[in-house]
Amino acid sequence: MAGPSRILVPVDLKDGSRSVVDYALQLARPFGATVDVLHAWEPPQYVAPDLLVASPGWDATSLESMARDTAGKELESLLRSVDGTAPVALSHRVVIGEAGNVVLEEAERGKYDLIVMGTHQRKGLTRMLLGSVAQKVVGRAACPVLTLHVSPE
């Protein structure tokens, strides 16, 4: 069985994201695999994503545009902090939509060999209310999924 050549790494930009990216990079190096880091921003259910946000001295911008820019900057900052000792082809992007669906669609569209993602191992009411993106991806992905238990950094 050949090793992976394309690895998708969805991150939530919260606790543990850096360790998941670091792990994926370590996994990619021996195989010469590319790593694509993905963040999905889900618009709040109760606010329209085209809602204009403004404050004195700022140009009005849509909530979606502001969220995309902010997440993009956080993602770039995260990737600057990862282990770059050996070169790996690394790309990143922010996509708008429900995280589980976005990951599954991107994995299918990009023909990835492997998805590496973190799981917070939530239980009880929190899991019932928030659901589990990792569980959804593991259950429906066409390629293997490696989940890593992440803890606060």
Phi, psi and chi 1 to 4 in degrees:
 res  aa     phi    psi   chi1   chi2   chi3   chi4
   1 MET       -  127.8  177.1 -177.4 -130.8      -
   2 ALA   -75.6  152.9      -      -      -      -
   3 GLY   -75.9  172.6      -      -      -      -
   4 PRO   -70.0  147.6   26.1  -33.2      -      -
   5 SER  -114.0  -22.5   62.1      -      -      -
   6 ARG  -135.1  122.1  -61.6 -160.9   53.5  178.2
   7 ILE  -119.4  127.6  -59.0  172.9      -      -
   8 LEU  -100.3  130.8  179.6   62.7      -      -
   9 VAL  -125.3   93.0 -175.0      -      -      -
  10 PRO   -76.4  136.1    5.0    1.1      -      -
  11 VAL  -131.8  151.0  -64.8      -      -      -
  12 ASP  -100.1    1.4   61.2    4.6      -      -
  13 LEU    64.5   21.2  -61.7  174.0      -      -
  14 LYS  -114.1 -161.1  -65.2 -179.8 -176.9  163.9
  15 ASP   -49.7  129.0  -62.9  -23.5      -      -
  16 GLY    90.9   -9.1      -      -      -      -
  17 SER   -59.5  -41.4  -68.6      -      -      -
  18 ARG   -62.8  -43.2 -179.8  172.0 -177.4 -114.6
  19 SER   -66.0  -33.2   61.5      -      -      -
  20 VAL   -67.3  -44.1  172.1      -      -      -
  21 VAL   -64.7  -44.4  173.7      -      -      -
  22 ASP   -57.1  -44.4  -81.2  -23.0      -      -
  23 TYR   -62.3  -44.8 -166.9   93.3      -      -
  24 ALA   -62.4  -39.4      -      -      -      -
  25 LEU   -65.6  -41.9  -69.4  172.3      -      -
  26 GLN   -62.6  -38.3  -70.5  175.4   21.4      -
  27 LEU   -68.6  -36.7 -173.2   62.4      -      -
  28 ALA   -72.7  -35.0      -      -      -      -
  29 ARG   -53.6  -53.3  -77.3 -174.1 -174.4  109.3
  30 PRO   -63.9  -23.1   -5.9    9.9      -      -
  31 PHE   -97.5   -7.1  -62.2  107.1      -      -
  32 GLY    65.6   28.6      -      -      -      -
  33 ALA   -78.6  153.5      -      -      -      -
  34 THR   -89.1  152.1   61.7      -      -      -
  35 VAL  -125.1  125.2  173.8      -      -      -
  36 ASP  -115.1  117.8  -65.1  -31.8      -      -
  37 VAL   -95.9  131.6 -178.7      -      -      -
  38 LEU  -127.4  133.8  172.8   72.8      -      -
  39 HIS  -122.3  129.5  173.7   70.8      -      -
  40 ALA  -105.0  125.3      -      -      -      -
  41 TRP  -104.5  121.5  178.9   76.0      -      -
  42 GLU   -99.9  119.9 -175.3  173.3   -2.4      -
  43 PRO   -60.7  142.8  -17.7   27.7      -      -
  44 PRO   -59.1  143.4  -15.3   23.9      -      -
  45 GLN   -65.1  -26.8  -61.8  -64.9  -34.7      -
  46 TYR  -100.5    2.7   50.9   86.5      -      -
  47 VAL  -131.4  134.8  178.0      -      -      -
  48 ALA   -70.4  134.0      -      -      -      -
  49 PRO   -64.8  -19.9    8.5  -12.2      -      -
  50 ASP   -92.2    9.2   58.2   -9.7      -      -
  51 LEU   -56.8  132.4  172.2   76.0      -      -
  52 LEU   -84.1  135.0  -65.9 -179.7      -      -
  53 VAL  -115.1  129.2  178.8      -      -      -
  54 ALA  -150.3  155.7      -      -      -      -
  55 SER  -146.4  164.8   66.0      -      -      -
  56 PRO   -54.1  130.8  -24.6   32.8      -      -
  57 GLY    88.2   -5.8      -      -      -      -
  58 TRP  -109.6  152.1  -73.8   10.0      -      -
  59 ASP   -79.3  143.8  -67.3  -28.5      -      -
  60 ALA   -65.3  138.1      -      -      -      -
  61 THR  -140.5  154.9 -175.5      -      -      -
  62 SER   -74.3  152.6   71.8      -      -      -
  63 LEU   -57.1  -42.3  177.2   61.5      -      -
  64 GLU   -61.8  -44.9 -178.5  176.4  -48.0      -
  65 SER   -64.2  -42.6  176.8      -      -      -
  66 MET   -64.8  -42.9 -170.4  167.2   84.7      -
  67 ALA   -64.7  -41.7      -      -      -      -
  68 ARG   -62.5  -44.4 -175.3 -173.8  -62.5  -92.1
  69 ASP   -64.1  -44.7  -70.1  -14.5      -      -
  70 THR   -64.2  -46.5  -59.2      -      -      -
  71 ALA   -63.8  -38.5      -      -      -      -
  72 GLY   -61.4  -41.9      -      -      -      -
  73 LYS   -66.6  -41.1  -71.2  175.2 -175.2  170.9
  74 GLU   -64.2  -39.4  -72.8 -178.7   37.6      -
  75 LEU   -65.8  -43.7 -169.2   52.3      -      -
  76 GLU   -61.8  -41.6  -72.1  171.3    8.4      -
  77 SER   -62.6  -43.2  175.8      -      -      -
  78 LEU   -59.1  -45.5  168.4   73.1      -      -
  79 LEU   -71.0  -26.6  -64.3  179.8      -      -
  80 ARG   -68.4  -24.4  -80.0 -166.8  -59.3  -88.1
  81 SER   -90.3   -5.1   73.7      -      -      -
  82 VAL   -83.6  165.1  -62.4      -      -      -
  83 ASP   -68.1  114.0  177.3   19.6      -      -
  84 GLY  -111.2   30.7      -      -      -      -
  85 THR   -64.9  -37.5   55.0      -      -      -
  86 ALA  -123.5  135.6      -      -      -      -
  87 PRO   -66.3  135.6   22.3  -28.5      -      -
  88 VAL  -134.9  135.7  170.3      -      -      -
  89 ALA   -65.7  114.6      -      -      -      -
  90 LEU  -127.0  129.8  179.2   66.0      -      -
  91 SER  -132.8  165.7   67.2      -      -      -
  92 HIS  -150.5  156.4   66.9  -79.7      -      -
  93 ARG  -161.8  159.9   65.7 -171.3  169.2  -74.6
  94 VAL  -113.9  131.9  176.2      -      -      -
  95 VAL  -124.8  143.8  178.7      -      -      -
  96 ILE   -92.8  128.7  -53.3  -60.2      -      -
  97 GLY   149.5  174.6      -      -      -      -
  98 GLU   -67.0  128.5 -171.7  -84.4  -38.5      -
  99 ALA   -54.1  -50.2      -      -      -      -
 100 GLY   -58.7  -47.2      -      -      -      -
 101 ASN   -65.7  -40.8  -70.0  -24.3      -      -
 102 VAL   -60.7  -46.3  165.2      -      -      -
 103 VAL   -61.0  -46.6  171.6      -      -      -
 104 LEU   -63.5  -42.7  -69.5  165.6      -      -
 105 GLU   -65.3  -44.7  -70.7  166.0    7.5      -
 106 GLU   -64.5  -40.1  -69.7  -69.2  -40.5      -
 107 ALA   -62.3  -41.4      -      -      -      -
 108 GLU   -69.9  -47.1 -174.0   69.3   28.3      -
 109 ARG   -64.2  -40.5 -176.8  176.5   15.8 -100.9
 110 GLY   -86.9   -1.7      -      -      -      -
 111 LYS    51.5   53.9  -60.8 -168.5 -177.5  -19.1
 112 TYR   -77.6  148.6  -70.7   91.2      -      -
 113 ASP   -87.5  -24.2  -52.6  -60.9      -      -
 114 LEU  -155.6  142.5  177.2   65.8      -      -
 115 ILE  -115.0  128.9  -60.0  170.0      -      -
 116 VAL  -116.8  120.2  176.0      -      -      -
 117 MET  -145.9  156.9   63.8 -171.1  -55.7      -
 118 GLY   -89.9  157.8      -      -      -      -
 119 THR  -135.9  137.3  179.0      -      -      -
 120 HIS   -88.7   -6.0  -64.0  -77.5      -      -
 121 GLN    56.3   42.8  -55.2  -97.1  -34.9      -
 122 ARG   -66.7  150.7  -67.3 -175.6  179.0  101.5
 123 LYS  -133.0  166.8  -59.2 -157.6 -177.3  -49.9
 124 GLY    63.3 -137.3      -      -      -      -
 125 LEU   -62.4  -40.3 -175.8   60.0      -      -
 126 THR   -58.9  -44.4  -54.0      -      -      -
 127 ARG   -67.2  -39.5 -178.1  175.7 -179.6  150.1
 128 MET   -63.7  -41.0 -173.8  175.0   78.0      -
 129 LEU   -77.2  -41.3  -66.5  174.2      -      -
 130 LEU   -91.9  -21.9  -63.8  176.5      -      -
 131 GLY    74.6 -174.7      -      -      -      -
 132 SER  -132.9  110.3  172.2      -      -      -
 133 VAL   -63.4  -44.0  173.4      -      -      -
 134 ALA   -60.0  -43.0      -      -      -      -
 135 GLN   -62.4  -41.7 -177.0  178.9   24.4      -
 136 LYS   -63.7  -43.5 -178.1  175.6 -169.9  174.7
 137 VAL   -67.5  -45.9  172.4      -      -      -
 138 VAL   -58.4  -41.2  166.5      -      -      -
 139 GLY   -72.9  -23.0      -      -      -      -
 140 ARG  -123.1   -8.0  -66.6  179.1   40.3 -156.0
 141 ALA   -69.8  145.0      -      -      -      -
 142 ALA   -83.2  -15.3      -      -      -      -
 143 CYS  -115.3  167.8   66.0      -      -      -
 144 PRO   -61.6  148.3  -20.2   30.3      -      -
 145 VAL  -126.0  125.3 -179.7      -      -      -
 146 LEU  -105.1  117.4  172.1   63.3      -      -
 147 THR  -104.7  141.1   58.7      -      -      -
 148 LEU  -120.5  128.9  -54.7  169.9      -      -
 149 HIS   -70.7  121.9  175.4   68.1      -      -
 150 VAL  -107.4  142.4  -65.9      -      -      -
 151 SER  -122.3  162.5   56.2      -      -      -
 152 PRO   -54.7  138.7  -23.1   32.0      -      -
 153 GLU   -85.3      -  -66.4  177.2  -27.4      -
